[in-house]
Amino acid sequence: MTDAAVTESIGRQAGRGLRFSLAGTLLTKLGSFAMGLVLARLLAPSDFGVYAIALAATAVLMHINDVGLIAATVQWRGRLEDMAPTAATMAMAFAVGIYVVFWVAAPTFATASGNSAAAPVVRLLTLIIVIDGITAVRSGALMRHFEQGRLVLANSAGLVVNAVVAITLAATGAGAFSFAWGQVTGAAMTGLLVFLFGRVPFRYGFDRAIARKLLVFGVPLAASLGVEAVVTNVQFAVVGHITGAVALGYFLLAFNVASWAQSILGQVSRLSEHDDEALSAGVQRSVPLMVTVVAPIVALTSVLAVPMVALLYGERWLPAAPVLRILVGLTLARMLTGLAMDALMGAGATRATLWLNLGWAVVLVPTLWFASEAGGIRGAAYAQTGVAILVAVPLAAYALHRARVALAPVGLALVRPLGAAVLAAAVAVVVVRFAGTNAFVQLAVAGTAGVLVYVPIAVPREQLRQLWTALRHRQPAGAALAE
């Protein structure tokens, strides 16, 4: 087979893998959304609060427990069979070691987070990291071979098991343990399938030279991801300690709703160009496109938070609506910083991503504590959103500038979508006042009015024509907006 044929074959595999990955992400998020709607009707806000404490611990540990070995498996230069025994041994050892340490520390962590009763849930939910350690090398092998379709199947099966177990337990009064048992059994099903699908010999061993190479690659990545996980999840520990489990439950619901757009769209933009001009062009194209898509979601969600929460989750969850109005602004900031970190890794500036997350965390933690003390969960929401916009986004821009990414054209391209989003929000505010008291009618009428105002202002007429042509000929619509 010629080099060109090999390149084309790899390209087709990578494209197929990306399509499966995006489809799997969408399927998982939609399934999680539906399960969340059901659980919100069955469980109390305090149950969500206890789960949030356990989730904060698990999310951070999941990012550091394999010390980057999944990514190292994907990127390994050489025979996978040579490194697999060492990587599997290291992943298992780190996962079990971290779990044992946190099993002992769970009561202290739960008490510090404001609810000592969360300790058993923390111990149960963090068991997921052991499952992750067992399957780490096989997960990396599936991604390495562009077999994301098998990963999607495994994750989908895990989601079904998670939903059945969690909803059944919630209906029988298991409280926060419903979340934990659902997550653990779902992870076990996913892990079993990944273990079966991953074509890697089941062997453990240790080679010091291979271990050194794996750690050199994986530790900096794990450190950066660990700090990023702290930035995302420290809020639950702080808010829980200061406000209690019930208020934390409202905060968690608002945070989850605010993250919908990022969860579904966050996988779309991946920048990996190493050439300065190509990287600058990619950022200049991707940032305005991302803002154009996300800005109306942020603006209209903020305006329509009350009818949205009432319709989807019920009136007992309405205390989450004022928090959602604020936290939804965090979505856009996190998507911008996420794209910036993709670009920085594409430019080879991996250390810059660590410094970006460190700077964000250093400012966020004390600000979050002070704001939560002063304003409860609303104060925490203001702290999260404010620090992200005023600190993290400028730090990301500075890091991109240091990486020789030209940002001047980006600012000009953002004027239209941001201005249109403000106008759409203002129209929605007026319309919702005359739409009656029915939550569905308010969402439908005011949301539609906002979109009708936003689109012709935010998207140039020529791009609208290209988009309409693409839709008529069933071409990818994103290509029209990106041109």
ABEGO torsion letter per residue (X at the ends): XBAAAAAAAAAAAAAAAAAAAAAAAAAAAAAAAAAAAAAAAABBAAAAAAAAAAAAAAAAAAAAAAGGAAAAAAABBEBAAAAAAAAAAAAAAAAAAAAAAAAAAAAAAAAAAGBAAAAAAAAAAAAAAAAAAAAAAAAAAAAAAGAAAAAAAAAAAAAAAAAAAAAAAAAAGAEAAAAAAAAAAAAAAAAAAAAAABBBBBBBBBBAAAAAAAAAAAAAAAAAAAAAAAAAAAAAAAAAAAAEAAAAAAAAAAAAAAAAAAAAAAAABBBABABAAAAAAAAAAAAAAAAAAAAAAAAAAAAAAAAAAAAAAEAAAAAAAAAAAAAAAAAAAAAAAAAAAAAAAAAGBAAAAAAAAAAAAAAAAAAAAAAAAAAEAAAAAAAAAAAAAAAAAAAAAAAAAAAGBBAAAAAAAAAAAAAAAAAAAAAAAAAAAAAEABAAAAAAAAAAAAAAAAAAAABBAAAAAAAAAAAAAGBBAAAAAAX
